[in-house]
Amino acid sequence: MKFKIRILLLNDSIGVAIDQIYLNNIIALTNYYFWPKTDAWKLIQIEIGSKNWLNENEKILILNRLTEILNSWKKSQK
């Protein structure tokens, strides 16, 4: 499966959401979560954890990529 991370860059936060690309259709897997105002990583972990059709490797790949994005944004804010 293919996934897309949607990103909204704001002055003091970053919004992230996950989409699944399936048969050329984009399906929203999660809502937008804004970090550091919320624990976006944890909320997305919970949301994708409830998706039974995603296997564990896909969930890990999504969360690892999300970690990279959040860490990169955090470094750019310093």
Backbone as XML, in Angstrom:
<?xml version="1.0"?>
<chain id="A" units="angstrom">
  <residue number="1" name="MET">
    <atom name="N" x="0.843" y="-1.185" z="0.000"/>
    <atom name="CA" x="0.000" y="0.000" z="0.000"/>
    <atom name="C" x="0.880" y="1.237" z="0.000"/>
  </residue>
  <residue number="2" name="LYS">
    <atom name="N" x="0.324" y="2.315" z="-0.515"/>
    <atom name="CA" x="1.020" y="3.590" z="-0.519"/>
    <atom name="C" x="0.324" y="4.546" z="0.445"/>
  </residue>
  <residue number="3" name="PHE">
    <atom name="N" x="1.146" y="5.371" z="1.071"/>
    <atom name="CA" x="0.628" y="6.328" z="2.038"/>
    <atom name="C" x="1.188" y="7.711" z="1.734"/>
  </residue>
  <residue number="4" name="LYS">
    <atom name="N" x="0.447" y="8.709" z="2.185"/>
    <atom name="CA" x="0.846" y="10.095" z="1.979"/>
    <atom name="C" x="0.692" y="10.812" z="3.312"/>
  </residue>
  <residue number="5" name="ILE">
    <atom name="N" x="1.721" y="11.556" z="3.685"/>
    <atom name="CA" x="1.637" y="12.367" z="4.893"/>
    <atom name="C" x="1.342" y="13.794" z="4.457"/>
  </residue>
  <residue number="6" name="ARG">
    <atom name="N" x="0.228" y="14.316" z="4.910"/>
    <atom name="CA" x="-0.121" y="15.710" z="4.616"/>
    <atom name="C" x="0.459" y="16.589" z="5.717"/>
  </residue>
  <residue number="7" name="ILE">
    <atom name="N" x="1.042" y="17.714" z="5.317"/>
    <atom name="CA" x="1.702" y="18.596" z="6.268"/>
    <atom name="C" x="1.202" y="20.019" z="6.087"/>
  </residue>
  <residue number="8" name="LEU">
    <atom name="N" x="0.880" y="20.658" z="7.204"/>
    <atom name="CA" x="0.544" y="22.079" z="7.224"/>
    <atom name="C" x="1.570" y="22.767" z="8.115"/>
  </residue>
  <residue number="9" name="LEU">
    <atom name="N" x="2.369" y="23.643" z="7.535"/>
    <atom name="CA" x="3.353" y="24.383" z="8.315"/>
    <atom name="C" x="2.757" y="25.702" z="8.763"/>
  </residue>
  <residue number="10" name="LEU">
    <atom name="N" x="2.730" y="25.906" z="10.067"/>
    <atom name="CA" x="2.226" y="27.143" z="10.643"/>
    <atom name="C" x="3.378" y="27.830" z="11.379"/>
  </residue>
  <residue number="11" name="ASN">
    <atom name="N" x="3.141" y="29.032" z="11.859"/>
    <atom name="CA" x="4.211" y="29.768" z="12.530"/>
    <atom name="C" x="4.763" y="29.053" z="13.757"/>
  </residue>
  <residue number="12" name="ASP">
    <atom name="N" x="3.876" y="28.477" z="14.557"/>
    <atom name="CA" x="4.325" y="27.883" z="15.815"/>
    <atom name="C" x="3.965" y="26.408" z="15.966"/>
  </residue>
  <residue number="13" name="SER">
    <atom name="N" x="3.524" y="25.783" z="14.895"/>
    <atom name="CA" x="3.178" y="24.358" z="14.967"/>
    <atom name="C" x="3.194" y="23.751" z="13.569"/>
  </residue>
  <residue number="14" name="ILE">
    <atom name="N" x="3.108" y="22.434" z="13.564"/>
    <atom name="CA" x="3.036" y="21.693" z="12.304"/>
    <atom name="C" x="1.827" y="20.765" z="12.388"/>
  </residue>
  <residue number="15" name="GLY">
    <atom name="N" x="1.009" y="20.788" z="11.349"/>
    <atom name="CA" x="-0.142" y="19.890" z="11.280"/>
    <atom name="C" x="0.201" y="18.694" z="10.418"/>
  </residue>
  <residue number="16" name="VAL">
    <atom name="N" x="-0.153" y="17.503" z="10.885"/>
    <atom name="CA" x="0.134" y="16.285" z="10.128"/>
    <atom name="C" x="-1.099" y="15.390" z="10.090"/>
  </residue>
  <residue number="17" name="ALA">
    <atom name="N" x="-1.283" y="14.740" z="8.957"/>
    <atom name="CA" x="-2.368" y="13.772" z="8.765"/>
    <atom name="C" x="-1.874" y="12.712" z="7.798"/>
  </residue>
  <residue number="18" name="ILE">
    <atom name="N" x="-2.459" y="11.544" z="7.855"/>
    <atom name="CA" x="-2.045" y="10.420" z="7.010"/>
    <atom name="C" x="-3.176" y="10.046" z="6.075"/>
  </residue>
  <residue number="19" name="ASP">
    <atom name="N" x="-2.828" y="9.878" z="4.802"/>
    <atom name="CA" x="-3.755" y="9.386" z="3.782"/>
    <atom name="C" x="-3.246" y="8.057" z="3.240"/>
  </residue>
  <residue number="20" name="GLN">
    <atom name="N" x="-4.163" y="7.262" z="2.753"/>
    <atom name="CA" x="-3.822" y="6.029" z="2.039"/>
    <atom name="C" x="-4.191" y="6.225" z="0.577"/>
  </residue>
  <residue number="21" name="ILE">
    <atom name="N" x="-3.303" y="5.822" z="-0.300"/>
    <atom name="CA" x="-3.587" y="5.875" z="-1.731"/>
    <atom name="C" x="-3.946" y="4.461" z="-2.167"/>
  </residue>
  <residue number="22" name="TYR">
    <atom name="N" x="-5.163" y="4.303" z="-2.651"/>
    <atom name="CA" x="-5.668" y="2.976" z="-3.011"/>
    <atom name="C" x="-6.399" y="3.081" z="-4.345"/>
  </residue>
  <residue number="23" name="LEU">
    <atom name="N" x="-5.913" y="2.376" z="-5.346"/>
    <atom name="CA" x="-6.512" y="2.385" z="-6.682"/>
    <atom name="C" x="-6.729" y="3.811" z="-7.192"/>
  </residue>
  <residue number="24" name="ASN">
    <atom name="N" x="-5.698" y="4.619" z="-7.062"/>
    <atom name="CA" x="-5.708" y="6.023" z="-7.490"/>
    <atom name="C" x="-6.703" y="6.897" z="-6.731"/>
  </residue>
  <residue number="25" name="ASN">
    <atom name="N" x="-7.213" y="6.415" z="-5.628"/>
    <atom name="CA" x="-8.080" y="7.205" z="-4.756"/>
    <atom name="C" x="-7.315" y="7.535" z="-3.483"/>
  </residue>
  <residue number="26" name="ILE">
    <atom name="N" x="-7.554" y="8.713" z="-2.952"/>
    <atom name="CA" x="-6.925" y="9.117" z="-1.699"/>
    <atom name="C" x="-7.959" y="9.000" z="-0.589"/>
  </residue>
  <residue number="27" name="ILE">
    <atom name="N" x="-7.616" y="8.216" z="0.422"/>
    <atom name="CA" x="-8.511" y="7.962" z="1.548"/>
    <atom name="C" x="-7.850" y="8.521" z="2.807"/>
  </residue>
  <residue number="28" name="ALA">
    <atom name="N" x="-8.525" y="9.403" z="3.512"/>
    <atom name="CA" x="-7.991" y="9.957" z="4.758"/>
    <atom name="C" x="-7.996" y="8.871" z="5.833"/>
  </residue>
  <residue number="29" name="LEU">
    <atom name="N" x="-6.802" y="8.581" z="6.365"/>
    <atom name="CA" x="-6.716" y="7.607" z="7.461"/>
    <atom name="C" x="-6.819" y="8.275" z="8.820"/>
  </residue>
  <residue number="30" name="THR">
    <atom name="N" x="-6.326" y="9.521" z="8.903"/>
    <atom name="CA" x="-6.355" y="10.236" z="10.180"/>
    <atom name="C" x="-6.819" y="11.669" z="9.974"/>
  </residue>
  <residue number="31" name="ASN">
    <atom name="N" x="-7.192" y="12.267" z="11.063"/>
    <atom name="CA" x="-7.454" y="13.699" z="11.099"/>
    <atom name="C" x="-6.118" y="14.428" z="11.107"/>
  </residue>
  <residue number="32" name="TYR">
    <atom name="N" x="-6.159" y="15.745" z="10.968"/>
    <atom name="CA" x="-4.969" y="16.560" z="11.185"/>
    <atom name="C" x="-4.754" y="16.700" z="12.686"/>
  </residue>
  <residue number="33" name="TYR">
    <atom name="N" x="-3.490" y="16.585" z="13.094"/>
    <atom name="CA" x="-3.104" y="16.850" z="14.477"/>
    <atom name="C" x="-1.966" y="17.850" z="14.442"/>
  </residue>
  <residue number="34" name="PHE">
    <atom name="N" x="-1.983" y="18.786" z="15.378"/>
    <atom name="CA" x="-1.027" y="19.879" z="15.373"/>
    <atom name="C" x="-0.055" y="19.729" z="16.540"/>
  </residue>
  <residue number="35" name="TRP">
    <atom name="N" x="1.212" y="19.586" z="16.151"/>
    <atom name="CA" x="2.261" y="19.406" z="17.135"/>
    <atom name="C" x="3.043" y="20.685" z="17.234"/>
  </residue>
  <residue number="36" name="PRO">
    <atom name="N" x="3.433" y="21.179" z="18.359"/>
    <atom name="CA" x="3.421" y="20.557" z="19.685"/>
    <atom name="C" x="2.183" y="20.843" z="20.524"/>
  </residue>
  <residue number="37" name="LYS">
    <atom name="N" x="1.159" y="21.450" z="19.937"/>
    <atom name="CA" x="-0.057" y="21.747" z="20.709"/>
    <atom name="C" x="-0.724" y="20.471" z="21.220"/>
  </residue>
  <residue number="38" name="THR">
    <atom name="N" x="-0.637" y="19.397" z="20.432"/>
    <atom name="CA" x="-1.121" y="18.077" z="20.872"/>
    <atom name="C" x="0.012" y="17.087" z="20.627"/>
  </residue>
  <residue number="39" name="ASP">
    <atom name="N" x="-0.111" y="15.918" z="21.186"/>
    <atom name="CA" x="0.870" y="14.871" z="20.930"/>
    <atom name="C" x="0.462" y="14.173" z="19.629"/>
  </residue>
  <residue number="40" name="ALA">
    <atom name="N" x="0.768" y="14.842" z="18.517"/>
    <atom name="CA" x="0.341" y="14.370" z="17.201"/>
    <atom name="C" x="0.794" y="12.946" z="16.932"/>
  </residue>
  <residue number="41" name="TRP">
    <atom name="N" x="2.015" y="12.623" z="17.314"/>
    <atom name="CA" x="2.556" y="11.284" z="17.059"/>
    <atom name="C" x="1.697" y="10.241" z="17.765"/>
  </residue>
  <residue number="42" name="LYS">
    <atom name="N" x="1.405" y="10.473" z="19.027"/>
    <atom name="CA" x="0.615" y="9.510" z="19.820"/>
    <atom name="C" x="-0.809" y="9.396" z="19.283"/>
  </residue>
  <residue number="43" name="LEU">
    <atom name="N" x="-1.414" y="10.509" z="18.913"/>
    <atom name="CA" x="-2.787" y="10.473" z="18.399"/>
    <atom name="C" x="-2.861" y="9.732" z="17.065"/>
  </residue>
  <residue number="44" name="ILE">
    <atom name="N" x="-1.863" y="9.932" z="16.214"/>
    <atom name="CA" x="-1.837" y="9.198" z="14.946"/>
    <atom name="C" x="-1.560" y="7.728" z="15.194"/>
  </residue>
  <residue number="45" name="GLN">
    <atom name="N" x="-0.691" y="7.420" z="16.152"/>
    <atom name="CA" x="-0.436" y="6.013" z="16.502"/>
    <atom name="C" x="-1.739" y="5.325" z="16.916"/>
  </residue>
  <residue number="46" name="ILE">
    <atom name="N" x="-2.525" y="5.995" z="17.718"/>
    <atom name="CA" x="-3.803" y="5.425" z="18.161"/>
    <atom name="C" x="-4.749" y="5.248" z="16.973"/>
  </residue>
  <residue number="47" name="GLU">
    <atom name="N" x="-4.830" y="6.270" z="16.129"/>
    <atom name="CA" x="-5.754" y="6.199" z="14.987"/>
    <atom name="C" x="-5.383" y="5.102" z="14.002"/>
  </residue>
  <residue number="48" name="ILE">
    <atom name="N" x="-4.095" y="5.013" z="13.636"/>
    <atom name="CA" x="-3.733" y="3.961" z="12.674"/>
    <atom name="C" x="-3.728" y="2.589" z="13.338"/>
  </residue>
  <residue number="49" name="GLY">
    <atom name="N" x="-3.578" y="2.566" z="14.660"/>
    <atom name="CA" x="-3.664" y="1.299" z="15.382"/>
    <atom name="C" x="-5.031" y="0.660" z="15.277"/>
  </residue>
  <residue number="50" name="SER">
    <atom name="N" x="-6.052" y="1.480" z="15.068"/>
    <atom name="CA" x="-7.418" y="0.957" z="14.962"/>
    <atom name="C" x="-7.757" y="0.468" z="13.552"/>
  </residue>
  <residue number="51" name="LYS">
    <atom name="N" x="-6.847" y="0.682" z="12.616"/>
    <atom name="CA" x="-7.082" y="0.261" z="11.224"/>
    <atom name="C" x="-6.599" y="-1.174" z="11.056"/>
  </residue>
  <residue number="52" name="ASN">
    <atom name="N" x="-7.509" y="-2.117" z="11.142"/>
    <atom name="CA" x="-7.162" y="-3.545" z="11.112"/>
    <atom name="C" x="-6.552" y="-3.996" z="9.799"/>
  </residue>
  <residue number="53" name="TRP">
    <atom name="N" x="-6.825" y="-3.288" z="8.719"/>
    <atom name="CA" x="-6.304" y="-3.708" z="7.418"/>
    <atom name="C" x="-4.848" y="-3.300" z="7.208"/>
  </residue>
  <residue number="54" name="LEU">
    <atom name="N" x="-4.307" y="-2.461" z="8.085"/>
    <atom name="CA" x="-2.889" y="-2.113" z="7.996"/>
    <atom name="C" x="-2.079" y="-3.143" z="8.772"/>
  </residue>
  <residue number="55" name="ASN">
    <atom name="N" x="-1.005" y="-3.621" z="8.162"/>
    <atom name="CA" x="-0.178" y="-4.560" z="8.914"/>
    <atom name="C" x="0.812" y="-3.793" z="9.788"/>
  </residue>
  <residue number="56" name="GLU">
    <atom name="N" x="1.452" y="-4.482" z="10.707"/>
    <atom name="CA" x="2.345" y="-3.843" z="11.667"/>
    <atom name="C" x="3.513" y="-3.135" z="10.991"/>
  </residue>
  <residue number="57" name="ASN">
    <atom name="N" x="4.051" y="-3.720" z="9.928"/>
    <atom name="CA" x="5.169" y="-3.089" z="9.224"/>
    <atom name="C" x="4.749" y="-1.748" z="8.625"/>
  </residue>
  <residue number="58" name="GLU">
    <atom name="N" x="3.555" y="-1.666" z="8.069"/>
    <atom name="CA" x="3.060" y="-0.411" z="7.507"/>
    <atom name="C" x="2.892" y="0.641" z="8.601"/>
  </residue>
  <residue number="59" name="LYS">
    <atom name="N" x="2.356" y="0.223" z="9.731"/>
    <atom name="CA" x="2.174" y="1.150" z="10.846"/>
    <atom name="C" x="3.521" y="1.676" z="11.334"/>
  </residue>
  <residue number="60" name="ILE">
    <atom name="N" x="4.497" y="0.796" z="11.436"/>
    <atom name="CA" x="5.834" y="1.198" z="11.885"/>
    <atom name="C" x="6.473" y="2.161" z="10.886"/>
  </residue>
  <residue number="61" name="LEU">
    <atom name="N" x="6.344" y="1.872" z="9.590"/>
    <atom name="CA" x="6.901" y="2.758" z="8.570"/>
    <atom name="C" x="6.274" y="4.147" z="8.633"/>
  </residue>
  <residue number="62" name="ILE">
    <atom name="N" x="4.968" y="4.208" z="8.805"/>
    <atom name="CA" x="4.273" y="5.497" z="8.904"/>
    <atom name="C" x="4.778" y="6.268" z="10.120"/>
  </residue>
  <residue number="63" name="LEU">
    <atom name="N" x="4.849" y="5.609" z="11.266"/>
    <atom name="CA" x="5.262" y="6.294" z="12.492"/>
    <atom name="C" x="6.730" y="6.709" z="12.446"/>
  </residue>
  <residue number="64" name="ASN">
    <atom name="N" x="7.573" y="5.889" z="11.832"/>
    <atom name="CA" x="8.983" y="6.261" z="11.691"/>
    <atom name="C" x="9.135" y="7.495" z="10.817"/>
  </residue>
  <residue number="65" name="ARG">
    <atom name="N" x="8.413" y="7.536" z="9.728"/>
    <atom name="CA" x="8.483" y="8.699" z="8.831"/>
    <atom name="C" x="7.927" y="9.943" z="9.525"/>
  </residue>
  <residue number="66" name="LEU">
    <atom name="N" x="6.859" y="9.761" z="10.264"/>
    <atom name="CA" x="6.278" y="10.865" z="11.020"/>
    <atom name="C" x="7.278" y="11.392" z="12.048"/>
  </residue>
  <residue number="67" name="THR">
    <atom name="N" x="7.997" y="10.510" z="12.705"/>
    <atom name="CA" x="9.030" y="10.902" z="13.663"/>
    <atom name="C" x="10.096" y="11.748" z="12.979"/>
  </residue>
  <residue number="68" name="GLU">
    <atom name="N" x="10.542" y="11.326" z="11.800"/>
    <atom name="CA" x="11.544" y="12.086" z="11.057"/>
    <atom name="C" x="11.043" y="13.496" z="10.735"/>
  </residue>
  <residue number="69" name="ILE">
    <atom name="N" x="9.802" y="13.603" z="10.312"/>
    <atom name="CA" x="9.227" y="14.900" z="9.949"/>
    <atom name="C" x="9.130" y="15.806" z="11.172"/>
  </residue>
  <residue number="70" name="LEU">
    <atom name="N" x="8.617" y="15.279" z="12.277"/>
    <atom name="CA" x="8.468" y="16.085" z="13.486"/>
    <atom name="C" x="9.827" y="16.513" z="14.038"/>
  </residue>
  <residue number="71" name="ASN">
    <atom name="N" x="10.798" y="15.613" z="14.020"/>
    <atom name="CA" x="12.140" y="15.963" z="14.494"/>
    <atom name="C" x="12.777" y="17.027" z="13.610"/>
  </residue>
  <residue number="72" name="SER">
    <atom name="N" x="12.598" y="16.914" z="12.315"/>
    <atom name="CA" x="13.143" y="17.899" z="11.388"/>
    <atom name="C" x="12.504" y="19.266" z="11.623"/>
  </residue>
  <residue number="73" name="TRP">
    <atom name="N" x="11.206" y="19.296" z="11.814"/>
    <atom name="CA" x="10.518" y="20.561" z="12.085"/>
    <atom name="C" x="11.016" y="21.160" z="13.392"/>
  </residue>
  <residue number="74" name="LYS">
    <atom name="N" x="11.171" y="20.313" z="14.406"/>
    <atom name="CA" x="11.640" y="20.780" z="15.722"/>
    <atom name="C" x="13.025" y="21.417" z="15.598"/>
  </residue>
  <residue number="75" name="LYS">
    <atom name="N" x="13.929" y="20.788" z="14.843"/>
    <atom name="CA" x="15.269" y="21.334" z="14.656"/>
    <atom name="C" x="15.229" y="22.672" z="13.928"/>
  </residue>
  <residue number="76" name="SER">
    <atom name="N" x="14.323" y="22.797" z="12.979"/>
    <atom name="CA" x="14.238" y="24.044" z="12.203"/>
    <atom name="C" x="13.686" y="25.193" z="13.048"/>
  </residue>
  <residue number="77" name="GLN">
    <atom name="N" x="13.038" y="24.897" z="14.141"/>
    <atom name="CA" x="12.453" y="25.928" z="15.008"/>
    <atom name="C" x="13.467" y="26.507" z="15.986"/>
  </residue>
  <residue number="78" name="LYS">
    <atom name="N" x="14.635" y="25.865" z="16.116"/>
    <atom name="CA" x="15.656" y="26.338" z="17.072"/>
    <atom name="C" x="16.471" y="27.454" z="16.510"/>
  </residue>
</chain>
